[in-house]
């Protein structure tokens, strides 16, 4: 959202900005997927943060064809992921404070790529890394057929 956009959106403005009907947004509110603010008359108002959440809901529901309980599950998982990410960042800060800034050089194996501390659900997560082929001396594994000897 740009700086020129409003800080608060009415139900109609939100629908227009997201390309959905007022009834769609009302169903998202009724399902508990988003909690709008209310003005003195009880009309729904959406902040920029709530608009970002609505955008996620619309994308999951309309564009990816998830039903509303599925959308709720994805949003819960995303929130849990973000909490774990925040907790890990806090842990990393504590480790650096207690063990020194060079702790990662001492603790992390040299042949393993370091994780990105900036991975986020909002950003789409870390970029996909190419899968490494197994070392040449490892025989390929296959699933065992029921007729194979033990």
N, C-alpha and C positions, 0 to 999 in steps of 0.2 A: 504494500500500500504506500502511495506516495504522500509527501507532506501536504499536498493540496487537497487531499481527501478529508472528509469530516472526521472528527474525533468520535462522534456518536451517530449511529445510524438508526433510523426508524425501521419498523418491520418492512415497510414498502421499499425504502431505500436499500435495505439489506438484500431483499429479493431481487431488485433491479441490478444491484452491483454483482450479485452472484449468478444471475440468469436463472433464477428459480421462482416459483410462485410463493405468495404469502402463505398459502396452505401448506406448501412443503416445509417452510421454516416453522410454521406452527406445529407441524407433526414432529419435527426435530426437537422442539421445546417440550411437547407433550411426552415424548419418549425419554426425556431427561438427558438428551445429548448435549444441550447447551442451555445455560441459565441466563436469560437476558436481565438487564436492569429494568426497573419499572419507573415511569414518571408518576407524578401525583395522580393522574387520571387512570393509572394502571396499564398504560400502553407500553409495549415491549420496546426497549432500546438496547442497541448492541455497540459495545466498545470495539476498538480495533482488535484487541485480543480475542474477543468473542467472534468477530468477523473472520479472523484467521481460523478459529475452530470451526465455524460454519463452512468455510472454504474446504477444510479437510472433510467435513461431513458430506458436503455436496460431491466432492471428488470420489469418496468411497461409495456413496449411495448411488448417485446417478451415473458417474463415469465408469466405476468399476463394478457396478451392479450388485453391491452387497446389500443385504436386507438390514433394517435398522438395528436388530440385535447384533448382527455381525459388525456393523459400524461401531456400536458401543464396545464390543470386545476389542476391536483394533485400537480404539482410543484409550481404553484401559491399559492395554499392553504398551502402547506408546508412552503413556504417563509413567508406567512402571519402569520402562527402559530409561527414560529421562532421569528418574530418581536414582536408579543404579548408576548411571553415568555421573550424576552429581556426587553421589557417595564415593565413587572411585576417584574422581578428581580431588575430593577432600582428602581421601586416603593418600593419594599421591603427594599432595601438598604437605601433609603431616610427615610422610616418609622423607621428603626433601628437607624439611625443617629439622627433623631429628637425626637423619643420617648424612645430610649434606647434599648439595646440588649434584655431586658426581655419583650419587647412589645408583643411578640407572646404569652407569658404565660398569659398576661393580656387580650389580645384581642381574642384569639382563644378558642372556646368552648371545654371543656375537653373531651366530649364524641365523638368528631368528629376527624377523623384522619387528620393530617396535610398534606398538599400537598407537593410533592417532588419538590424542586427547581431545580433539575437536569433533569427533564423530557425533552426529546428532540425527534424530529421526527427522527433524525439520529439514535438514540438509540432504536427506536421503541416505545417511550413513556413510561409512568409509567406502572408497572406491574398491571395486572387486579386484582382487589379486588373482593372477593366473595360478591355476593349480599346478603344483609341482608333480612331476612324474616320479614313481617310486624308484629307489636306487636300482641299478641294473642287476645287482646280485640278489634282489628279493624276487622270488617267484611270483607270478601273477596269482591273485586269489580269485576264486570263483565260488559261487554258492554250491553247496553239496547237494547232489541229487539223492533221493531216497534209496535208489538202487546201488549207490556207491558203497564199497566196503568201509567199515569204520576205521 
